[in-house]
Amino acid sequence: MDFSKLYRPSALNSFQYIAVVGAIMSGGAQLIIRWLGQTQPEGYNYLYLCWLGLYVAGTLLNLFGKPDSGHHHHH
């Protein structure tokens, strides 16, 4: 099993990539909200659970899914 599919950016699938970028953007937004002295929206932290769920689902697909035969590039 290739565990580099968990952390190597070039090995991440779309779901994992979206989850990582979403978590980073949510964290950045949270820092900006705090920096501006605003109150955090109720339930904001549930976003991180959603990103984690998407990442886990993407990881399972990446590790156990069948390779897509449609990825051949012909020039």
mmJSON file of the N, C-alpha and C atoms, coordinates in Angstrom:
{"data_MODEL":{"atom_site":{
"group_PDB":["ATOM","ATOM","ATOM","ATOM","ATOM","ATOM","ATOM","ATOM","ATOM","ATOM","ATOM","ATOM","ATOM","ATOM","ATOM","ATOM","ATOM","ATOM","ATOM","ATOM","ATOM","ATOM","ATOM","ATOM","ATOM","ATOM","ATOM","ATOM","ATOM","ATOM","ATOM","ATOM","ATOM","ATOM","ATOM","ATOM","ATOM","ATOM","ATOM","ATOM","ATOM","ATOM","ATOM","ATOM","ATOM","ATOM","ATOM","ATOM","ATOM","ATOM","ATOM","ATOM","ATOM","ATOM","ATOM","ATOM","ATOM","ATOM","ATOM","ATOM","ATOM","ATOM","ATOM","ATOM","ATOM","ATOM","ATOM","ATOM","ATOM","ATOM","ATOM","ATOM","ATOM","ATOM","ATOM","ATOM","ATOM","ATOM","ATOM","ATOM","ATOM","ATOM","ATOM","ATOM","ATOM","ATOM","ATOM","ATOM","ATOM","ATOM","ATOM","ATOM","ATOM","ATOM","ATOM","ATOM","ATOM","ATOM","ATOM","ATOM","ATOM","ATOM","ATOM","ATOM","ATOM","ATOM","ATOM","ATOM","ATOM","ATOM","ATOM","ATOM","ATOM","ATOM","ATOM","ATOM","ATOM","ATOM","ATOM","ATOM","ATOM","ATOM","ATOM","ATOM","ATOM","ATOM","ATOM","ATOM","ATOM","ATOM","ATOM","ATOM","ATOM","ATOM","ATOM","ATOM","ATOM","ATOM","ATOM","ATOM","ATOM","ATOM","ATOM","ATOM","ATOM","ATOM","ATOM","ATOM","ATOM","ATOM","ATOM","ATOM","ATOM","ATOM","ATOM","ATOM","ATOM","ATOM","ATOM","ATOM","ATOM","ATOM","ATOM","ATOM","ATOM","ATOM","ATOM","ATOM","ATOM","ATOM","ATOM","ATOM","ATOM","ATOM","ATOM","ATOM","ATOM","ATOM","ATOM","ATOM","ATOM","ATOM","ATOM","ATOM","ATOM","ATOM","ATOM","ATOM","ATOM","ATOM","ATOM","ATOM","ATOM","ATOM","ATOM","ATOM","ATOM","ATOM","ATOM","ATOM","ATOM","ATOM","ATOM","ATOM","ATOM","ATOM","ATOM","ATOM","ATOM","ATOM","ATOM","ATOM","ATOM","ATOM","ATOM","ATOM","ATOM","ATOM","ATOM","ATOM","ATOM","ATOM","ATOM","ATOM","ATOM"],
"id":[1,2,3,4,5,6,7,8,9,10,11,12,13,14,15,16,17,18,19,20,21,22,23,24,25,26,27,28,29,30,31,32,33,34,35,36,37,38,39,40,41,42,43,44,45,46,47,48,49,50,51,52,53,54,55,56,57,58,59,60,61,62,63,64,65,66,67,68,69,70,71,72,73,74,75,76,77,78,79,80,81,82,83,84,85,86,87,88,89,90,91,92,93,94,95,96,97,98,99,100,101,102,103,104,105,106,107,108,109,110,111,112,113,114,115,116,117,118,119,120,121,122,123,124,125,126,127,128,129,130,131,132,133,134,135,136,137,138,139,140,141,142,143,144,145,146,147,148,149,150,151,152,153,154,155,156,157,158,159,160,161,162,163,164,165,166,167,168,169,170,171,172,173,174,175,176,177,178,179,180,181,182,183,184,185,186,187,188,189,190,191,192,193,194,195,196,197,198,199,200,201,202,203,204,205,206,207,208,209,210,211,212,213,214,215,216,217,218,219,220,221,222,223,224,225],
"type_symbol":["N","C","C","N","C","C","N","C","C","N","C","C","N","C","C","N","C","C","N","C","C","N","C","C","N","C","C","N","C","C","N","C","C","N","C","C","N","C","C","N","C","C","N","C","C","N","C","C","N","C","C","N","C","C","N","C","C","N","C","C","N","C","C","N","C","C","N","C","C","N","C","C","N","C","C","N","C","C","N","C","C","N","C","C","N","C","C","N","C","C","N","C","C","N","C","C","N","C","C","N","C","C","N","C","C","N","C","C","N","C","C","N","C","C","N","C","C","N","C","C","N","C","C","N","C","C","N","C","C","N","C","C","N","C","C","N","C","C","N","C","C","N","C","C","N","C","C","N","C","C","N","C","C","N","C","C","N","C","C","N","C","C","N","C","C","N","C","C","N","C","C","N","C","C","N","C","C","N","C","C","N","C","C","N","C","C","N","C","C","N","C","C","N","C","C","N","C","C","N","C","C","N","C","C","N","C","C","N","C","C","N","C","C","N","C","C","N","C","C","N","C","C","N","C","C"],
"label_atom_id":["N","CA","C","N","CA","C","N","CA","C","N","CA","C","N","CA","C","N","CA","C","N","CA","C","N","CA","C","N","CA","C","N","CA","C","N","CA","C","N","CA","C","N","CA","C","N","CA","C","N","CA","C","N","CA","C","N","CA","C","N","CA","C","N","CA","C","N","CA","C","N","CA","C","N","CA","C","N","CA","C","N","CA","C","N","CA","C","N","CA","C","N","CA","C","N","CA","C","N","CA","C","N","CA","C","N","CA","C","N","CA","C","N","CA","C","N","CA","C","N","CA","C","N","CA","C","N","CA","C","N","CA","C","N","CA","C","N","CA","C","N","CA","C","N","CA","C","N","CA","C","N","CA","C","N","CA","C","N","CA","C","N","CA","C","N","CA","C","N","CA","C","N","CA","C","N","CA","C","N","CA","C","N","CA","C","N","CA","C","N","CA","C","N","CA","C","N","CA","C","N","CA","C","N","CA","C","N","CA","C","N","CA","C","N","CA","C","N","CA","C","N","CA","C","N","CA","C","N","CA","C","N","CA","C","N","CA","C","N","CA","C","N","CA","C","N","CA","C","N","CA","C","N","CA","C","N","CA","C","N","CA","C"],
"label_alt_id":[null,null,null,null,null,null,null,null,null,null,null,null,null,null,null,null,null,null,null,null,null,null,null,null,null,null,null,null,null,null,null,null,null,null,null,null,null,null,null,null,null,null,null,null,null,null,null,null,null,null,null,null,null,null,null,null,null,null,null,null,null,null,null,null,null,null,null,null,null,null,null,null,null,null,null,null,null,null,null,null,null,null,null,null,null,null,null,null,null,null,null,null,null,null,null,null,null,null,null,null,null,null,null,null,null,null,null,null,null,null,null,null,null,null,null,null,null,null,null,null,null,null,null,null,null,null,null,null,null,null,null,null,null,null,null,null,null,null,null,null,null,null,null,null,null,null,null,null,null,null,null,null,null,null,null,null,null,null,null,null,null,null,null,null,null,null,null,null,null,null,null,null,null,null,null,null,null,null,null,null,null,null,null,null,null,null,null,null,null,null,null,null,null,null,null,null,null,null,null,null,null,null,null,null,null,null,null,null,null,null,null,null,null,null,null,null,null,null,null,null,null,null,null,null,null],
"label_comp_id":["MET","MET","MET","ASP","ASP","ASP","PHE","PHE","PHE","SER","SER","SER","LYS","LYS","LYS","LEU","LEU","LEU","TYR","TYR","TYR","ARG","ARG","ARG","PRO","PRO","PRO","SER","SER","SER","ALA","ALA","ALA","LEU","LEU","LEU","ASN","ASN","ASN","SER","SER","SER","PHE","PHE","PHE","GLN","GLN","GLN","TYR","TYR","TYR","ILE","ILE","ILE","ALA","ALA","ALA","VAL","VAL","VAL","VAL","VAL","VAL","GLY","GLY","GLY","ALA","ALA","ALA","ILE","ILE","ILE","MET","MET","MET","SER","SER","SER","GLY","GLY","GLY","GLY","GLY","GLY","ALA","ALA","ALA","GLN","GLN","GLN","LEU","LEU","LEU","ILE","ILE","ILE","ILE","ILE","ILE","ARG","ARG","ARG","TRP","TRP","TRP","LEU","LEU","LEU","GLY","GLY","GLY","GLN","GLN","GLN","THR","THR","THR","GLN","GLN","GLN","PRO","PRO","PRO","GLU","GLU","GLU","GLY","GLY","GLY","TYR","TYR","TYR","ASN","ASN","ASN","TYR","TYR","TYR","LEU","LEU","LEU","TYR","TYR","TYR","LEU","LEU","LEU","CYS","CYS","CYS","TRP","TRP","TRP","LEU","LEU","LEU","GLY","GLY","GLY","LEU","LEU","LEU","TYR","TYR","TYR","VAL","VAL","VAL","ALA","ALA","ALA","GLY","GLY","GLY","THR","THR","THR","LEU","LEU","LEU","LEU","LEU","LEU","ASN","ASN","ASN","LEU","LEU","LEU","PHE","PHE","PHE","GLY","GLY","GLY","LYS","LYS","LYS","PRO","PRO","PRO","ASP","ASP","ASP","SER","SER","SER","GLY","GLY","GLY","HIS","HIS","HIS","HIS","HIS","HIS","HIS","HIS","HIS","HIS","HIS","HIS","HIS","HIS","HIS"],
"label_asym_id":["A","A","A","A","A","A","A","A","A","A","A","A","A","A","A","A","A","A","A","A","A","A","A","A","A","A","A","A","A","A","A","A","A","A","A","A","A","A","A","A","A","A","A","A","A","A","A","A","A","A","A","A","A","A","A","A","A","A","A","A","A","A","A","A","A","A","A","A","A","A","A","A","A","A","A","A","A","A","A","A","A","A","A","A","A","A","A","A","A","A","A","A","A","A","A","A","A","A","A","A","A","A","A","A","A","A","A","A","A","A","A","A","A","A","A","A","A","A","A","A","A","A","A","A","A","A","A","A","A","A","A","A","A","A","A","A","A","A","A","A","A","A","A","A","A","A","A","A","A","A","A","A","A","A","A","A","A","A","A","A","A","A","A","A","A","A","A","A","A","A","A","A","A","A","A","A","A","A","A","A","A","A","A","A","A","A","A","A","A","A","A","A","A","A","A","A","A","A","A","A","A","A","A","A","A","A","A","A","A","A","A","A","A","A","A","A","A","A","A","A","A","A","A","A","A"],
"label_entity_id":["1","1","1","1","1","1","1","1","1","1","1","1","1","1","1","1","1","1","1","1","1","1","1","1","1","1","1","1","1","1","1","1","1","1","1","1","1","1","1","1","1","1","1","1","1","1","1","1","1","1","1","1","1","1","1","1","1","1","1","1","1","1","1","1","1","1","1","1","1","1","1","1","1","1","1","1","1","1","1","1","1","1","1","1","1","1","1","1","1","1","1","1","1","1","1","1","1","1","1","1","1","1","1","1","1","1","1","1","1","1","1","1","1","1","1","1","1","1","1","1","1","1","1","1","1","1","1","1","1","1","1","1","1","1","1","1","1","1","1","1","1","1","1","1","1","1","1","1","1","1","1","1","1","1","1","1","1","1","1","1","1","1","1","1","1","1","1","1","1","1","1","1","1","1","1","1","1","1","1","1","1","1","1","1","1","1","1","1","1","1","1","1","1","1","1","1","1","1","1","1","1","1","1","1","1","1","1","1","1","1","1","1","1","1","1","1","1","1","1","1","1","1","1","1","1"],
"label_seq_id":[1,1,1,2,2,2,3,3,3,4,4,4,5,5,5,6,6,6,7,7,7,8,8,8,9,9,9,10,10,10,11,11,11,12,12,12,13,13,13,14,14,14,15,15,15,16,16,16,17,17,17,18,18,18,19,19,19,20,20,20,21,21,21,22,22,22,23,23,23,24,24,24,25,25,25,26,26,26,27,27,27,28,28,28,29,29,29,30,30,30,31,31,31,32,32,32,33,33,33,34,34,34,35,35,35,36,36,36,37,37,37,38,38,38,39,39,39,40,40,40,41,41,41,42,42,42,43,43,43,44,44,44,45,45,45,46,46,46,47,47,47,48,48,48,49,49,49,50,50,50,51,51,51,52,52,52,53,53,53,54,54,54,55,55,55,56,56,56,57,57,57,58,58,58,59,59,59,60,60,60,61,61,61,62,62,62,63,63,63,64,64,64,65,65,65,66,66,66,67,67,67,68,68,68,69,69,69,70,70,70,71,71,71,72,72,72,73,73,73,74,74,74,75,75,75],
"pdbx_PDB_ins_code":[null,null,null,null,null,null,null,null,null,null,null,null,null,null,null,null,null,null,null,null,null,null,null,null,null,null,null,null,null,null,null,null,null,null,null,null,null,null,null,null,null,null,null,null,null,null,null,null,null,null,null,null,null,null,null,null,null,null,null,null,null,null,null,null,null,null,null,null,null,null,null,null,null,null,null,null,null,null,null,null,null,null,null,null,null,null,null,null,null,null,null,null,null,null,null,null,null,null,null,null,null,null,null,null,null,null,null,null,null,null,null,null,null,null,null,null,null,null,null,null,null,null,null,null,null,null,null,null,null,null,null,null,null,null,null,null,null,null,null,null,null,null,null,null,null,null,null,null,null,null,null,null,null,null,null,null,null,null,null,null,null,null,null,null,null,null,null,null,null,null,null,null,null,null,null,null,null,null,null,null,null,null,null,null,null,null,null,null,null,null,null,null,null,null,null,null,null,null,null,null,null,null,null,null,null,null,null,null,null,null,null,null,null,null,null,null,null,null,null,null,null,null,null,null,null],
"Cartn_x":[0.847,0.0,0.891,0.606,1.418,0.876,1.48,0.996,1.372,2.191,2.491,1.255,0.227,-1.027,-1.792,-1.295,-1.925,-1.376,-0.156,0.473,1.2,1.612,2.359,1.385,1.548,0.578,0.319,1.338,1.141,0.371,0.251,-0.454,-1.89,-2.263,-3.618,-4.627,-5.804,-6.856,-7.651,-8.648,-9.41,-10.077,-10.65,-11.343,-10.367,-9.212,-8.221,-7.711,-7.456,-6.946,-7.958,-9.22,-10.267,-10.364,-10.271,-10.359,-9.194,-7.979,-6.817,-6.922,-7.252,-7.377,-8.521,-9.625,-10.761,-10.4,-9.654,-9.244,-8.297,-7.382,-6.453,-7.207,-8.134,-8.91,-9.81,-10.411,-11.259,-10.431,-9.229,-8.346,-7.925,-7.622,-7.273,-8.422,-9.622,-10.804,-11.031,-10.803,-10.982,-9.978,-8.745,-7.75,-8.14,-8.642,-9.062,-10.241,-11.194,-12.345,-11.865,-10.919,-10.395,-9.598,-8.8,-7.976,-8.841,-9.982,-10.894,-11.734,-11.638,-12.391,-13.855,-14.192,-15.586,-15.876,-17.149,-17.511,-17.578,-17.096,-17.095,-18.53,-18.931,-20.29,-20.542,-21.755,-22.112,-21.959,-21.335,-21.146,-19.996,-19.175,-18.07,-17.115,-16.87,-15.904,-16.379,-17.669,-18.16,-17.587,-17.142,-16.494,-15.301,-14.544,-13.362,-13.745,-14.862,-15.344,-15.726,-16.337,-16.688,-15.431,-14.421,-13.164,-12.501,-12.536,-11.946,-12.687,-14.017,-14.81,-14.508,-14.396,-14.077,-12.681,-11.735,-10.37,-10.324,-11.039,-11.053,-11.691,-12.797,-13.447,-12.505,-11.838,-10.884,-9.718,-9.26,-8.157,-8.555,-9.755,-10.219,-10.303,-10.809,-10.864,-9.46,-8.559,-7.2,-6.444,-6.659,-5.917,-6.541,-7.879,-8.546,-9.322,-9.457,-10.181,-9.374,-10.069,-9.387,-8.798,-7.601,-7.019,-7.906,-8.03,-8.859,-8.097,-8.644,-7.965,-8.089,-8.898,-9.081,-8.031,-6.972,-5.968,-4.799,-4.903,-3.829,-3.875,-2.733,-2.657,-1.868,-2.492,-1.825,-1.641,-0.459,-0.149,-0.037],
"Cartn_y":[-1.178,0.0,1.24,2.168,3.376,4.483,4.654,5.652,7.069,7.231,8.584,9.232,8.408,8.957,9.734,9.727,10.477,11.884,12.101,13.388,14.004,13.234,13.791,14.51,15.815,16.575,15.994,15.46,14.931,13.612,12.979,11.697,11.847,13.052,13.267,13.234,12.713,12.785,14.078,14.304,15.559,15.788,14.741,14.887,15.3,14.648,14.981,16.41,16.782,18.12,19.19,18.989,19.948,20.054,18.917,18.926,19.691,19.474,20.168,21.671,22.047,23.472,24.096,23.379,23.885,24.103,23.168,23.314,24.502,24.678,25.81,27.126,27.193,28.421,28.714,27.675,27.863,28.37,27.812,28.277,29.724,30.072,31.465,32.411,32.007,32.835,32.983,31.905,31.952,32.922,32.908,33.857,35.297,35.538,36.889,37.342,36.446,36.775,37.184,36.415,36.738,38.031,38.231,39.431,40.691,40.58,41.719,41.892,40.954,41.063,40.71,40.015,39.624,38.312,38.049,36.772,35.716,34.556,33.437,32.955,32.695,32.194,30.886,30.733,29.521,28.3,27.268,26.042,26.084,27.12,27.254,26.077,25.583,24.485,23.192,23.081,21.89,21.807,22.935,22.923,21.974,21.98,21.128,19.65,19.325,17.939,17.55,18.484,18.218,18.0,18.841,18.687,17.363,16.989,15.724,14.547,14.611,13.546,13.409,14.538,14.516,13.951,14.319,13.812,12.301,11.833,10.392,9.626,10.139,9.482,9.453,10.562,10.614,9.676,9.561,8.657,7.21,6.842,5.468,5.165,6.122,5.938,5.835,6.652,6.686,5.395,4.866,3.669,2.378,2.319,1.063,1.061,2.226,2.302,1.703,1.295,0.75,1.907,1.73,2.792,3.08,4.325,4.743,4.529,3.727,3.465,4.632,5.625,6.773,7.846,7.586,8.595,8.545,7.825,7.777,9.016,9.651,10.863,10.527,10.745,10.49,11.81,11.974,13.23,12.957],
"Cartn_z":[0.0,0.0,0.0,-0.857,-1.013,-0.11,1.071,2.022,1.628,0.603,0.142,-0.478,-0.774,-1.301,-0.237,0.992,2.073,2.193,1.739,2.005,0.815,-0.174,-1.304,-2.236,-2.431,-3.234,-4.626,-5.271,-6.622,-6.621,-5.445,-5.364,-4.858,-4.441,-3.927,-5.072,-4.802,-5.811,-5.6,-6.422,-6.377,-5.031,-4.446,-3.17,-2.06,-2.025,-1.013,-1.21,-2.449,-2.745,-2.334,-2.675,-2.305,-0.788,-0.093,1.368,1.998,1.494,2.042,1.796,0.572,0.246,1.047,1.188,1.966,3.417,4.002,5.404,5.571,4.625,4.692,4.554,3.603,3.399,4.6,5.173,6.349,7.528,7.68,8.741,8.543,7.303,7.0,7.275,6.894,7.152,8.652,9.389,10.834,11.475,10.987,11.5,11.189,9.989,9.611,10.473,10.713,11.565,12.957,13.506,14.843,14.824,13.759,13.647,13.585,12.913,12.817,14.074,14.998,16.244,16.116,15.047,14.83,15.56,15.774,16.374,15.281,15.62,14.672,14.468,13.231,12.989,13.744,14.21,14.941,14.033,14.549,13.789,12.807,12.851,11.894,11.958,13.164,13.322,12.671,12.369,11.667,10.255,9.725,8.416,8.409,9.502,9.572,9.571,10.194,10.139,8.718,7.994,6.589,5.754,5.946,5.194,5.539,6.825,7.238,6.603,6.599,5.984,4.498,3.812,2.381,2.148,3.013,2.878,3.1,4.126,4.416,3.255,2.73,1.59,0.382,0.112,-0.989,-0.781,0.475,0.781,0.538,0.966,0.747,-0.744,-1.517,-2.974,-3.565,-3.063,-3.582,-3.261,-2.061,-1.655,-2.173,-2.184,-2.498,-3.807,-4.444,-5.705,-6.841,-7.862,-9.037,-9.842,-10.372,-11.196,-12.411,-12.72,-13.843,-15.142,-16.028,-17.295,-18.267,-17.939,-18.819,-18.642,-17.908,-17.66,-18.63,-19.709,-20.673,-21.552,-21.656,-22.475,-23.737,-24.863,-26.133,-26.856,-27.396,-28.112,-29.585],
"occupancy":[1.0,1.0,1.0,1.0,1.0,1.0,1.0,1.0,1.0,1.0,1.0,1.0,1.0,1.0,1.0,1.0,1.0,1.0,1.0,1.0,1.0,1.0,1.0,1.0,1.0,1.0,1.0,1.0,1.0,1.0,1.0,1.0,1.0,1.0,1.0,1.0,1.0,1.0,1.0,1.0,1.0,1.0,1.0,1.0,1.0,1.0,1.0,1.0,1.0,1.0,1.0,1.0,1.0,1.0,1.0,1.0,1.0,1.0,1.0,1.0,1.0,1.0,1.0,1.0,1.0,1.0,1.0,1.0,1.0,1.0,1.0,1.0,1.0,1.0,1.0,1.0,1.0,1.0,1.0,1.0,1.0,1.0,1.0,1.0,1.0,1.0,1.0,1.0,1.0,1.0,1.0,1.0,1.0,1.0,1.0,1.0,1.0,1.0,1.0,1.0,1.0,1.0,1.0,1.0,1.0,1.0,1.0,1.0,1.0,1.0,1.0,1.0,1.0,1.0,1.0,1.0,1.0,1.0,1.0,1.0,1.0,1.0,1.0,1.0,1.0,1.0,1.0,1.0,1.0,1.0,1.0,1.0,1.0,1.0,1.0,1.0,1.0,1.0,1.0,1.0,1.0,1.0,1.0,1.0,1.0,1.0,1.0,1.0,1.0,1.0,1.0,1.0,1.0,1.0,1.0,1.0,1.0,1.0,1.0,1.0,1.0,1.0,1.0,1.0,1.0,1.0,1.0,1.0,1.0,1.0,1.0,1.0,1.0,1.0,1.0,1.0,1.0,1.0,1.0,1.0,1.0,1.0,1.0,1.0,1.0,1.0,1.0,1.0,1.0,1.0,1.0,1.0,1.0,1.0,1.0,1.0,1.0,1.0,1.0,1.0,1.0,1.0,1.0,1.0,1.0,1.0,1.0,1.0,1.0,1.0,1.0,1.0,1.0,1.0,1.0,1.0,1.0,1.0,1.0,1.0,1.0,1.0,1.0,1.0,1.0],
"B_iso_or_equiv":[0.0,0.0,0.0,0.0,0.0,0.0,0.0,0.0,0.0,0.0,0.0,0.0,0.0,0.0,0.0,0.0,0.0,0.0,0.0,0.0,0.0,0.0,0.0,0.0,0.0,0.0,0.0,0.0,0.0,0.0,0.0,0.0,0.0,0.0,0.0,0.0,0.0,0.0,0.0,0.0,0.0,0.0,0.0,0.0,0.0,0.0,0.0,0.0,0.0,0.0,0.0,0.0,0.0,0.0,0.0,0.0,0.0,0.0,0.0,0.0,0.0,0.0,0.0,0.0,0.0,0.0,0.0,0.0,0.0,0.0,0.0,0.0,0.0,0.0,0.0,0.0,0.0,0.0,0.0,0.0,0.0,0.0,0.0,0.0,0.0,0.0,0.0,0.0,0.0,0.0,0.0,0.0,0.0,0.0,0.0,0.0,0.0,0.0,0.0,0.0,0.0,0.0,0.0,0.0,0.0,0.0,0.0,0.0,0.0,0.0,0.0,0.0,0.0,0.0,0.0,0.0,0.0,0.0,0.0,0.0,0.0,0.0,0.0,0.0,0.0,0.0,0.0,0.0,0.0,0.0,0.0,0.0,0.0,0.0,0.0,0.0,0.0,0.0,0.0,0.0,0.0,0.0,0.0,0.0,0.0,0.0,0.0,0.0,0.0,0.0,0.0,0.0,0.0,0.0,0.0,0.0,0.0,0.0,0.0,0.0,0.0,0.0,0.0,0.0,0.0,0.0,0.0,0.0,0.0,0.0,0.0,0.0,0.0,0.0,0.0,0.0,0.0,0.0,0.0,0.0,0.0,0.0,0.0,0.0,0.0,0.0,0.0,0.0,0.0,0.0,0.0,0.0,0.0,0.0,0.0,0.0,0.0,0.0,0.0,0.0,0.0,0.0,0.0,0.0,0.0,0.0,0.0,0.0,0.0,0.0,0.0,0.0,0.0,0.0,0.0,0.0,0.0,0.0,0.0,0.0,0.0,0.0,0.0,0.0,0.0],
"pdbx_formal_charge":[null,null,null,null,null,null,null,null,null,null,null,null,null,null,null,null,null,null,null,null,null,null,null,null,null,null,null,null,null,null,null,null,null,null,null,null,null,null,null,null,null,null,null,null,null,null,null,null,null,null,null,null,null,null,null,null,null,null,null,null,null,null,null,null,null,null,null,null,null,null,null,null,null,null,null,null,null,null,null,null,null,null,null,null,null,null,null,null,null,null,null,null,null,null,null,null,null,null,null,null,null,null,null,null,null,null,null,null,null,null,null,null,null,null,null,null,null,null,null,null,null,null,null,null,null,null,null,null,null,null,null,null,null,null,null,null,null,null,null,null,null,null,null,null,null,null,null,null,null,null,null,null,null,null,null,null,null,null,null,null,null,null,null,null,null,null,null,null,null,null,null,null,null,null,null,null,null,null,null,null,null,null,null,null,null,null,null,null,null,null,null,null,null,null,null,null,null,null,null,null,null,null,null,null,null,null,null,null,null,null,null,null,null,null,null,null,null,null,null,null,null,null,null,null,null],
"auth_seq_id":[1,1,1,2,2,2,3,3,3,4,4,4,5,5,5,6,6,6,7,7,7,8,8,8,9,9,9,10,10,10,11,11,11,12,12,12,13,13,13,14,14,14,15,15,15,16,16,16,17,17,17,18,18,18,19,19,19,20,20,20,21,21,21,22,22,22,23,23,23,24,24,24,25,25,25,26,26,26,27,27,27,28,28,28,29,29,29,30,30,30,31,31,31,32,32,32,33,33,33,34,34,34,35,35,35,36,36,36,37,37,37,38,38,38,39,39,39,40,40,40,41,41,41,42,42,42,43,43,43,44,44,44,45,45,45,46,46,46,47,47,47,48,48,48,49,49,49,50,50,50,51,51,51,52,52,52,53,53,53,54,54,54,55,55,55,56,56,56,57,57,57,58,58,58,59,59,59,60,60,60,61,61,61,62,62,62,63,63,63,64,64,64,65,65,65,66,66,66,67,67,67,68,68,68,69,69,69,70,70,70,71,71,71,72,72,72,73,73,73,74,74,74,75,75,75],
"auth_comp_id":["MET","MET","MET","ASP","ASP","ASP","PHE","PHE","PHE","SER","SER","SER","LYS","LYS","LYS","LEU","LEU","LEU","TYR","TYR","TYR","ARG","ARG","ARG","PRO","PRO","PRO","SER","SER","SER","ALA","ALA","ALA","LEU","LEU","LEU","ASN","ASN","ASN","SER","SER","SER","PHE","PHE","PHE","GLN","GLN","GLN","TYR","TYR","TYR","ILE","ILE","ILE","ALA","ALA","ALA","VAL","VAL","VAL","VAL","VAL","VAL","GLY","GLY","GLY","ALA","ALA","ALA","ILE","ILE","ILE","MET","MET","MET","SER","SER","SER","GLY","GLY","GLY","GLY","GLY","GLY","ALA","ALA","ALA","GLN","GLN","GLN","LEU","LEU","LEU","ILE","ILE","ILE","ILE","ILE","ILE","ARG","ARG","ARG","TRP","TRP","TRP","LEU","LEU","LEU","GLY","GLY","GLY","GLN","GLN","GLN","THR","THR","THR","GLN","GLN","GLN","PRO","PRO","PRO","GLU","GLU","GLU","GLY","GLY","GLY","TYR","TYR","TYR","ASN","ASN","ASN","TYR","TYR","TYR","LEU","LEU","LEU","TYR","TYR","TYR","LEU","LEU","LEU","CYS","CYS","CYS","TRP","TRP","TRP","LEU","LEU","LEU","GLY","GLY","GLY","LEU","LEU","LEU","TYR","TYR","TYR","VAL","VAL","VAL","ALA","ALA","ALA","GLY","GLY","GLY","THR","THR","THR","LEU","LEU","LEU","LEU","LEU","LEU","ASN","ASN","ASN","LEU","LEU","LEU","PHE","PHE","PHE","GLY","GLY","GLY","LYS","LYS","LYS","PRO","PRO","PRO","ASP","ASP","ASP","SER","SER","SER","GLY","GLY","GLY","HIS","HIS","HIS","HIS","HIS","HIS","HIS","HIS","HIS","HIS","HIS","HIS","HIS","HIS","HIS"],
"auth_asym_id":["A","A","A","A","A","A","A","A","A","A","A","A","A","A","A","A","A","A","A","A","A","A","A","A","A","A","A","A","A","A","A","A","A","A","A","A","A","A","A","A","A","A","A","A","A","A","A","A","A","A","A","A","A","A","A","A","A","A","A","A","A","A","A","A","A","A","A","A","A","A","A","A","A","A","A","A","A","A","A","A","A","A","A","A","A","A","A","A","A","A","A","A","A","A","A","A","A","A","A","A","A","A","A","A","A","A","A","A","A","A","A","A","A","A","A","A","A","A","A","A","A","A","A","A","A","A","A","A","A","A","A","A","A","A","A","A","A","A","A","A","A","A","A","A","A","A","A","A","A","A","A","A","A","A","A","A","A","A","A","A","A","A","A","A","A","A","A","A","A","A","A","A","A","A","A","A","A","A","A","A","A","A","A","A","A","A","A","A","A","A","A","A","A","A","A","A","A","A","A","A","A","A","A","A","A","A","A","A","A","A","A","A","A","A","A","A","A","A","A","A","A","A","A","A","A"],
"auth_atom_id":["N","CA","C","N","CA","C","N","CA","C","N","CA","C","N","CA","C","N","CA","C","N","CA","C","N","CA","C","N","CA","C","N","CA","C","N","CA","C","N","CA","C","N","CA","C","N","CA","C","N","CA","C","N","CA","C","N","CA","C","N","CA","C","N","CA","C","N","CA","C","N","CA","C","N","CA","C","N","CA","C","N","CA","C","N","CA","C","N","CA","C","N","CA","C","N","CA","C","N","CA","C","N","CA","C","N","CA","C","N","CA","C","N","CA","C","N","CA","C","N","CA","C","N","CA","C","N","CA","C","N","CA","C","N","CA","C","N","CA","C","N","CA","C","N","CA","C","N","CA","C","N","CA","C","N","CA","C","N","CA","C","N","CA","C","N","CA","C","N","CA","C","N","CA","C","N","CA","C","N","CA","C","N","CA","C","N","CA","C","N","CA","C","N","CA","C","N","CA","C","N","CA","C","N","CA","C","N","CA","C","N","CA","C","N","CA","C","N","CA","C","N","CA","C","N","CA","C","N","CA","C","N","CA","C","N","CA","C","N","CA","C","N","CA","C","N","CA","C","N","CA","C","N","CA","C","N","CA","C","N","CA","C"],
"pdbx_PDB_model_num":[1,1,1,1,1,1,1,1,1,1,1,1,1,1,1,1,1,1,1,1,1,1,1,1,1,1,1,1,1,1,1,1,1,1,1,1,1,1,1,1,1,1,1,1,1,1,1,1,1,1,1,1,1,1,1,1,1,1,1,1,1,1,1,1,1,1,1,1,1,1,1,1,1,1,1,1,1,1,1,1,1,1,1,1,1,1,1,1,1,1,1,1,1,1,1,1,1,1,1,1,1,1,1,1,1,1,1,1,1,1,1,1,1,1,1,1,1,1,1,1,1,1,1,1,1,1,1,1,1,1,1,1,1,1,1,1,1,1,1,1,1,1,1,1,1,1,1,1,1,1,1,1,1,1,1,1,1,1,1,1,1,1,1,1,1,1,1,1,1,1,1,1,1,1,1,1,1,1,1,1,1,1,1,1,1,1,1,1,1,1,1,1,1,1,1,1,1,1,1,1,1,1,1,1,1,1,1,1,1,1,1,1,1,1,1,1,1,1,1,1,1,1,1,1,1]
}}}
